[in-house]
Amino acid sequence: MKLTVIGCGYLGATHAACMAELGHDVLGVDVDAAKVARLQAGEVPFFEPGLSDILRRNLDAGRLRFTTDHHAAAEHASIHFIGVGTPQEARGHRADLSAVYAAIDTLVPTLRGRHLLIGKSTVPVGTCAELAQRIAVLRAPGADAELSWSPEFLREGFAVEDTLRPDRLVLGTGPRPAAAEGADEPLAGAVLREIYREILEAGVPFIETDWATAELVKVSANAFLATKISFINAMSELCEIAGADVDALADAIGRDPRIGRRFLNAGLGFGGGCLPKDIRALVARAEDIGAPRSVGFLREVDSINMRRRAAAVQLVTEALGGEVLGRNIAVLGTAFKPESDDVRDSPALAVAGRLALDGALVTVFDPQAMANSRRLQPSLGYARSARHACERADVVVVATEWAEFVHMTPEELTPVVRERRIVDLRRCLDPGMWRAAGWDHRALGGVVTDTRVSQRTPSAQVNGLASEATTAAAVLG
């Protein structure tokens, strides 16, 4: 089938490449000429495992191309996916829908005949109804532009898998006016079944519903996940005071099938471009439509999460005897989760920045997020490796649980540090190994017993839904 994808950021570029991988003829459209040029050259502008191979393979096969010419979309296809970003407003908590409106305003007037618009972006409930009114005003005489919404559920680091092997597909359609005899039937359900035929034949559930429910699915999933992560971090605050073991607690309550163990890992909390802005946007939207008490608890979820950053700074300060001014601090990891170069609302980078503001000499290293980190925090020191970052360090801080940090040994760092101190903000290290080597080991959330580390759910696995440990079904907005 011929498809277009409007918006070629993280969501759009991934969706376009994966639709081509399914055999469709796909045109990606974006206003950013530099981004389009890189994609057309086979370069992924962000880090996402496996995506570059799919991109190049389908470019070479002629099933995929990218352009800045918005008129080409209407000429190429009658099925258009909308995958633009919906970030948090600069001066508020609502979702910024300017890119969604711009996509509709640019595309709809160019359409002739019958077209289907399928939204993928994360939008507040009620957006489809507003867009339908906008489309009715903008469309040319005789043109028919049917609007549906099929939210994405991408986990950074697993986006290709989540597109080609999703755990569910959701389609929301709106009310269609009573039409005269012989009028066309709605397109969306039949079209989506054909587009995703290979996926649906593999047994993936296909949930058809209304606009409002489809709009709520993504933010509801993220709100639930954020609540679970903040819950165990709230318990870790209690455990620290009571002298309890939060990992053992998580293991015990996670055995309850109604609760489950995944994402019950205490630590630095969630970040990224999805969970924080999605729960805030949900609270703001609930207030707008007159239901502020329905999700008021999410304010505390957000507050608990933000407190972890302050607690992390305090733990590092305590490890240094109560003063960070003039001390050398190595921070390993700046991305909000492993297998990503995303530093949007990253707890790791926020902690590094706060320590620097308090007067520490902070040097950071991340396997993928160095360039993005430098753009946001140019005053930090940037190292070429973890070992380099730790040279003459008074304390080493593990802030993102990349595998190379989880599996590093004391013998690698002992020769280069000034003081043998390590602070584990993700509770991912083996404390016995570090203590046996003479290191002062501390972990956010209280003492980690030697027997607990091996029993924890591996953070590298759970952080797929978004360590947004950290987080998860988080999905791109």
C-alpha positions as CSV (number, residue, x, y, z in Angstrom):
1,M,0.0,0.0,0.0
2,K,1.1,3.6,-0.5
3,L,1.5,5.5,2.7
4,T,2.8,8.8,3.9
5,V,4.2,9.6,7.4
6,I,3.9,13.2,8.4
7,G,6.7,14.0,10.9
8,C,10.0,12.2,10.8
9,G,11.3,12.5,14.4
10,Y,11.7,9.5,16.6
11,L,8.2,8.2,16.2
12,G,7.7,9.2,12.5
13,A,11.1,7.9,11.2
14,T,10.7,4.6,13.0
15,H,7.2,4.2,11.8
16,A,8.0,5.0,8.2
17,A,11.0,2.6,8.1
18,C,9.0,-0.2,9.7
19,M,6.0,0.3,7.4
20,A,8.4,0.0,4.5
21,E,9.8,-3.2,6.1
22,L,6.3,-4.6,6.0
23,G,6.4,-4.1,2.2
24,H,4.5,-0.8,1.9
25,D,5.6,2.1,-0.4
26,V,6.3,4.9,2.2
27,L,7.0,8.6,1.9
28,G,8.2,10.5,5.0
29,V,7.5,14.2,5.1
30,D,9.1,16.7,7.5
31,V,9.8,20.4,7.6
32,D,13.4,20.0,8.9
33,A,15.5,19.8,5.7
34,A,18.6,18.7,7.6
35,K,16.8,15.8,9.2
36,V,15.2,14.8,5.9
37,A,18.7,14.9,4.2
38,R,20.2,12.6,6.8
39,L,17.3,10.1,6.6
40,Q,17.4,10.1,2.8
41,A,21.1,9.4,3.1
42,G,20.4,6.4,5.4
43,E,21.5,8.1,8.6
44,V,19.3,7.9,11.7
45,P,19.4,11.2,13.5
46,F,19.1,9.5,16.9
47,F,20.3,6.3,18.6
48,E,17.8,3.4,18.2
49,P,19.2,-0.2,18.0
50,G,18.4,-1.9,14.7
51,L,16.7,1.0,13.0
52,S,19.6,2.0,10.7
53,D,19.7,-1.4,9.0
54,I,16.0,-1.3,8.3
55,L,16.2,2.3,7.1
56,R,19.0,1.6,4.6
57,R,17.5,-1.7,3.4
58,N,14.2,-0.1,2.5
59,L,15.8,3.0,1.0
60,D,17.9,0.7,-1.2
61,A,14.8,-1.3,-2.1
62,G,13.0,1.8,-3.2
63,R,10.1,1.4,-0.8
64,L,11.1,4.4,1.4
65,R,12.0,8.0,0.7
66,F,11.9,11.3,2.5
67,T,11.0,14.9,1.5
68,T,10.2,18.3,2.7
69,D,7.6,18.8,0.0
70,H,4.2,18.6,1.7
71,H,2.4,18.6,-1.6
72,A,4.1,15.3,-2.4
73,A,2.1,13.6,0.4
74,A,-1.3,14.0,-1.3
75,E,0.2,13.0,-4.6
76,H,1.8,9.9,-3.2
77,A,-1.0,8.3,-1.2
78,S,-4.4,8.5,0.2
79,I,-3.4,7.1,3.6
80,H,-1.5,9.4,5.9
81,F,0.0,8.7,9.3
82,I,0.6,11.8,11.6
83,G,3.6,11.2,13.8
84,V,4.7,14.7,14.9
85,G,5.9,15.6,18.4
86,T,3.6,16.8,21.2
87,P,6.0,18.1,23.9
88,Q,5.1,19.9,27.1
89,E,4.3,23.5,26.7
90,A,7.2,25.9,27.4
91,R,5.2,27.7,30.1
92,G,2.8,25.1,31.4
93,H,2.0,21.4,31.7
94,R,-0.4,21.0,28.8
95,A,0.7,19.3,25.6
96,D,1.9,21.5,22.9
97,L,-0.3,20.6,19.8
98,S,1.1,23.2,17.5
99,A,2.9,20.6,15.3
100,V,-0.3,18.5,15.1
101,Y,-2.3,21.5,14.0
102,A,0.4,22.5,11.5
103,A,0.4,19.0,10.0
104,I,-3.4,19.1,9.5
105,D,-3.4,22.7,8.2
106,T,-0.7,21.9,5.7
107,L,-2.0,18.5,4.5
108,V,-5.8,18.8,4.4
109,P,-6.1,21.6,1.8
110,T,-4.0,19.7,-0.7
111,L,-6.2,16.6,-0.6
112,R,-8.5,15.6,-3.4
113,G,-10.8,12.6,-3.4
114,R,-11.0,10.3,-0.4
115,H,-8.2,10.1,2.2
116,L,-7.6,8.6,5.6
117,L,-5.7,10.4,8.3
118,I,-4.3,8.1,11.1
119,G,-2.9,9.9,14.1
120,K,0.0,8.3,16.0
121,S,1.0,11.2,18.2
122,T,0.2,11.3,21.9
123,V,-2.6,13.9,22.3
124,P,-5.0,15.0,25.0
125,V,-8.5,13.5,25.1
126,G,-10.8,15.6,22.9
127,T,-8.2,16.4,20.3
128,C,-9.7,14.3,17.6
129,A,-13.0,16.1,17.9
130,E,-11.3,19.5,17.6
131,L,-9.3,18.3,14.6
132,A,-12.4,17.0,12.9
133,Q,-13.9,20.4,13.0
134,R,-10.7,21.9,11.7
135,I,-10.6,19.4,8.8
136,A,-14.2,20.1,7.9
137,V,-13.3,23.8,7.4
138,L,-10.0,23.2,5.6
139,R,-10.9,20.4,3.1
140,A,-11.5,21.2,-0.5
141,P,-15.0,20.9,-2.0
142,G,-15.8,17.3,-2.7
143,A,-12.8,16.0,-0.7
144,D,-13.3,13.5,2.1
145,A,-10.7,13.3,4.9
146,E,-11.6,10.6,7.5
147,L,-9.8,11.0,10.8
148,S,-8.8,8.1,13.1
149,W,-6.3,7.7,15.9
150,S,-4.0,4.7,16.5
151,P,-1.6,5.6,19.4
152,E,2.0,4.4,19.4
153,F,3.5,2.4,22.3
154,L,7.2,2.6,21.5
155,R,9.8,2.0,24.1
156,E,13.1,3.8,23.4
157,G,15.7,1.1,22.7
158,F,13.0,-1.3,21.5
159,A,11.1,0.8,19.0
160,V,11.6,-1.4,16.0
161,E,10.4,-4.5,18.0
162,D,7.4,-2.5,19.3
163,T,6.4,-1.4,15.8
164,L,6.8,-4.8,14.1
165,R,5.8,-7.0,17.0
166,P,3.5,-4.9,19.2
167,D,1.6,-6.2,22.1
168,R,-1.6,-4.6,20.8
169,L,-2.9,-2.3,18.1
170,V,-5.5,0.3,19.0
171,L,-7.7,2.2,16.6
172,G,-10.1,5.0,17.5
173,T,-12.7,6.2,15.0
174,G,-15.2,9.0,15.3
175,P,-18.9,9.3,14.6
176,R,-19.7,9.4,11.0
177,P,-22.7,11.5,10.0
178,A,-25.7,9.6,8.7
179,A,-25.2,9.5,5.0
180,A,-27.4,9.0,2.0
181,E,-27.9,5.6,0.6
182,G,-24.8,4.3,-1.2
183,A,-22.4,6.5,0.7
184,D,-18.9,5.1,1.4
185,E,-18.3,3.1,4.5
186,P,-15.6,4.3,7.0
187,L,-12.1,3.3,5.8
188,A,-10.1,3.1,9.0
189,G,-10.8,-0.4,10.2
190,A,-10.4,-2.2,6.9
191,V,-7.3,-0.1,6.0
192,L,-5.5,-0.8,9.3
193,R,-6.2,-4.5,9.0
194,E,-4.6,-4.5,5.6
195,I,-1.6,-2.4,6.6
196,Y,-0.9,-4.6,9.6
197,R,-2.1,-7.8,8.1
198,E,1.2,-9.6,8.7
199,I,1.3,-8.4,12.3
200,L,-2.4,-9.3,13.0
201,E,-1.9,-12.8,11.5
202,A,0.7,-13.4,14.2
203,G,-2.1,-13.0,16.8
204,V,-1.6,-9.4,17.9
205,P,-4.9,-8.1,19.5
206,F,-6.6,-5.4,17.5
207,I,-8.8,-3.1,19.7
208,E,-11.3,-0.9,17.9
209,T,-12.9,1.9,19.9
210,D,-13.9,5.6,19.8
211,W,-11.6,8.6,19.5
212,A,-11.6,9.5,23.2
213,T,-10.7,6.1,24.4
214,A,-7.9,5.8,21.9
215,E,-6.6,9.1,23.0
216,L,-6.6,8.0,26.6
217,V,-4.9,4.6,26.1
218,K,-1.3,5.9,25.8
219,V,-1.4,8.5,28.6
220,S,-3.3,6.1,30.9
221,A,-0.6,3.4,30.4
222,N,2.1,5.8,31.1
223,A,0.3,7.2,34.1
224,F,-0.1,3.7,35.5
225,L,3.6,2.9,34.9
226,A,4.8,6.1,36.5
227,T,2.6,5.4,39.5
228,K,4.2,2.0,39.9
229,I,7.7,3.4,39.7
230,S,6.9,6.2,42.1
231,F,5.2,3.8,44.5
232,I,8.3,1.7,45.0
233,N,10.4,4.9,45.3
234,A,8.1,6.1,48.0
235,M,8.5,2.8,49.8
236,S,12.3,3.2,49.5
237,E,12.0,6.5,51.3
238,L,10.2,4.7,54.1
239,C,12.7,1.8,54.0
240,E,15.6,4.1,54.4
241,I,14.2,5.5,57.6
242,A,12.9,2.2,59.0
243,G,16.1,0.2,58.1
244,A,14.1,-2.1,55.7
245,D,15.4,-3.6,52.5
246,V,13.4,-2.2,49.6
247,D,14.6,-4.8,47.1
248,A,13.4,-7.6,49.3
249,L,10.1,-5.7,49.8
250,A,9.7,-5.4,46.0
251,D,10.5,-9.1,45.5
252,A,7.8,-10.0,48.1
253,I,5.0,-7.8,46.8
254,G,6.0,-8.5,43.2
255,R,5.1,-12.2,43.8
256,D,1.5,-11.2,44.0
257,P,0.2,-11.7,40.4
258,R,-2.1,-8.7,40.8
259,I,1.0,-6.5,41.2
260,G,3.9,-8.1,39.4
261,R,7.7,-7.5,39.9
262,R,8.4,-5.5,36.7
263,F,9.1,-1.8,37.2
264,L,9.3,-2.2,41.0
265,N,13.0,-1.3,41.0
266,A,13.7,1.6,43.4
267,G,16.3,4.2,42.3
268,L,16.6,7.5,40.6
269,G,13.1,7.4,39.0
270,F,11.8,8.0,35.5
271,G,12.5,10.7,32.9
272,G,12.7,11.0,29.1
273,G,10.3,12.6,26.6
274,C,7.2,10.7,27.5
275,L,6.3,9.8,31.1
276,P,6.9,13.1,32.8
277,K,5.2,15.2,30.1
278,D,2.4,12.7,29.6
279,I,1.3,12.6,33.3
280,R,1.5,16.4,33.5
281,A,-0.6,16.8,30.4
282,L,-3.2,14.3,31.7
283,V,-3.5,16.3,34.9
284,A,-3.9,19.5,32.9
285,R,-6.4,18.1,30.5
286,A,-8.5,16.7,33.4
287,E,-8.6,20.2,34.9
288,D,-9.6,21.6,31.5
289,I,-12.6,19.3,31.2
290,G,-13.8,19.7,34.8
291,A,-12.4,16.5,36.4
292,P,-9.3,17.6,38.3
293,R,-9.8,15.2,41.2
294,S,-9.8,12.2,39.0
295,V,-6.1,12.2,38.4
296,G,-5.0,14.5,41.2
297,F,-2.9,11.7,42.7
298,L,-0.5,12.0,39.7
299,R,0.8,15.3,41.2
300,E,2.2,13.3,44.1
301,V,3.5,10.6,41.6
302,D,5.4,13.5,39.9
303,S,6.6,14.9,43.2
304,I,7.9,11.6,44.4
305,N,9.8,11.2,41.2
306,M,11.4,14.6,41.4
307,R,12.4,14.1,45.0
308,R,14.6,11.2,44.0
309,R,16.9,13.7,42.2
310,A,17.3,15.8,45.4
311,A,17.8,12.6,47.4
312,A,20.6,11.5,44.9
313,V,22.4,14.8,45.3
314,Q,22.1,14.5,49.1
315,L,23.5,10.9,49.0
316,V,26.5,12.0,47.0
317,T,27.1,14.9,49.3
318,E,27.0,12.6,52.4
319,A,29.4,10.2,50.7
320,L,31.8,13.1,50.4
321,G,31.5,14.0,54.1
322,G,28.9,16.7,53.6
323,E,30.6,19.0,51.1
324,V,30.9,18.8,47.3
325,L,32.5,22.2,46.7
326,G,35.8,21.6,44.8
327,R,35.5,17.9,44.8
328,N,36.0,15.8,41.7
329,I,32.8,13.8,40.8
330,A,32.6,11.3,38.0
331,V,29.0,10.7,36.8
332,L,28.6,7.6,34.6
333,G,25.5,7.9,32.5
334,T,23.5,10.9,31.4
335,A,20.8,9.4,29.2
336,F,17.4,8.9,31.0
337,K,17.7,5.2,30.4
338,P,20.2,2.7,28.8
339,E,20.0,2.0,25.1
340,S,19.1,5.6,24.3
341,D,20.7,8.9,23.6
342,D,17.7,10.8,25.0
343,V,18.5,13.3,27.7
344,R,15.1,15.0,27.8
345,D,14.1,15.4,31.5
346,S,16.9,12.9,32.3
347,P,17.3,12.4,36.1
348,A,21.0,11.4,35.5
349,L,21.9,14.7,33.7
350,A,19.8,16.7,36.2
351,V,21.8,15.3,39.1
352,A,25.1,16.0,37.4
353,G,24.0,19.5,36.7
354,R,22.9,20.1,40.3
355,L,26.2,18.8,41.7
356,A,28.1,21.2,39.4
357,L,25.9,24.1,40.6
358,D,26.8,23.2,44.1
359,G,30.5,23.7,43.2
360,A,31.7,20.2,42.3
361,L,34.0,19.5,39.4
362,V,31.7,17.1,37.5
363,T,33.0,14.9,34.6
364,V,30.5,12.7,32.8
365,F,30.5,9.9,30.3
366,D,27.7,8.2,28.5
367,P,28.1,5.6,25.7
368,Q,25.5,7.4,23.4
369,A,24.3,10.6,24.9
370,M,27.4,12.8,25.0
371,A,26.5,15.1,22.2
372,N,22.9,15.7,23.5
373,S,24.2,16.1,27.0
374,R,26.8,18.7,25.9
375,R,24.1,20.8,24.2
376,L,22.0,20.9,27.4
377,Q,24.8,21.1,30.0
378,P,27.9,22.6,28.2
379,S,29.6,23.5,31.6
380,L,30.1,19.9,32.6
381,G,33.3,18.0,31.8
382,Y,33.0,15.4,29.2
383,A,35.2,12.3,29.1
384,R,36.1,9.9,26.3
385,S,35.4,6.8,28.5
386,A,34.2,5.7,31.9
387,R,37.8,5.2,33.0
388,H,38.8,8.6,31.8
389,A,35.8,10.2,33.6
390,C,36.9,8.6,36.9
391,E,40.5,9.9,36.8
392,R,41.3,11.5,40.2
393,A,37.6,11.2,41.2
394,D,36.6,11.6,44.8
395,V,33.4,9.7,44.2
396,V,32.0,7.7,41.2
397,V,28.3,8.0,40.6
398,V,26.4,5.5,38.5
399,A,23.4,7.4,37.2
400,T,22.3,5.3,34.2
401,E,22.4,1.5,34.2
402,W,24.3,0.9,30.9
403,A,25.6,-2.7,30.8
404,E,29.2,-1.5,30.7
405,F,28.7,0.3,34.1
406,V,26.8,-2.6,35.6
407,H,29.5,-5.1,34.8
408,M,32.6,-2.9,35.4
409,T,34.9,-4.1,38.2
410,P,36.7,-2.3,41.1
411,E,40.0,-3.4,39.5
412,E,39.2,-1.2,36.5
413,L,38.8,2.0,38.5
414,T,40.9,1.6,41.6
415,P,44.1,2.6,39.8
416,V,42.7,5.9,38.5
417,V,40.4,7.3,41.3
418,R,41.6,9.5,44.1
419,E,39.2,8.0,46.6
420,R,37.4,4.6,46.5
421,R,33.8,5.8,46.8
422,I,30.9,4.7,44.6
423,V,27.3,5.8,44.7
424,D,24.8,3.6,42.9
425,L,21.7,5.6,42.0
426,R,20.1,2.7,40.0
427,R,20.8,-0.1,42.5
428,C,22.4,-2.1,39.7
429,L,25.8,-2.9,41.2
430,D,27.0,-5.8,43.3
431,P,27.8,-4.2,46.6
432,G,29.7,-7.2,47.9
433,M,32.2,-7.0,45.1
434,W,32.9,-3.3,45.6
435,R,33.1,-3.5,49.4
436,A,35.4,-6.5,49.2
437,A,37.8,-4.4,47.1
438,G,37.8,-1.7,49.8
439,W,35.3,0.7,48.3
440,D,32.7,2.7,50.2
441,H,29.5,1.6,48.4
442,R,26.2,3.4,48.8
443,A,22.9,3.1,47.0
444,L,19.9,5.3,46.6
445,G,17.0,3.8,48.5
446,G,19.0,2.3,51.3
447,V,21.6,-0.4,51.9
448,V,21.7,-3.1,49.2
449,T,22.4,-6.5,50.7
450,D,24.8,-8.8,48.8
451,T,22.1,-11.4,48.2
452,R,19.5,-9.0,46.8
453,V,21.3,-7.8,43.6
454,S,21.1,-11.2,41.8
455,Q,17.4,-11.5,42.6
456,R,16.4,-8.2,41.2
457,T,14.6,-8.0,37.9
458,P,17.4,-7.1,35.4
459,S,17.1,-3.4,34.8
460,A,18.3,-3.7,31.3
461,Q,15.2,-5.8,30.6
462,V,12.6,-3.8,32.4
463,N,13.8,-0.4,31.3
464,G,12.5,-1.1,27.8
465,L,9.0,0.2,28.5
466,A,10.8,3.2,29.3
467,S,13.2,3.6,32.6
468,E,10.9,6.0,31.7
469,A,14.0,1.3,36.1
470,T,12.8,3.8,35.1
471,T,10.2,3.9,32.7
472,A,8.7,1.8,30.4
473,A,5.8,1.5,28.1
474,A,6.9,4.9,27.7
475,V,6.4,5.9,24.5
476,L,7.3,8.7,22.4
477,G,5.0,11.6,22.4
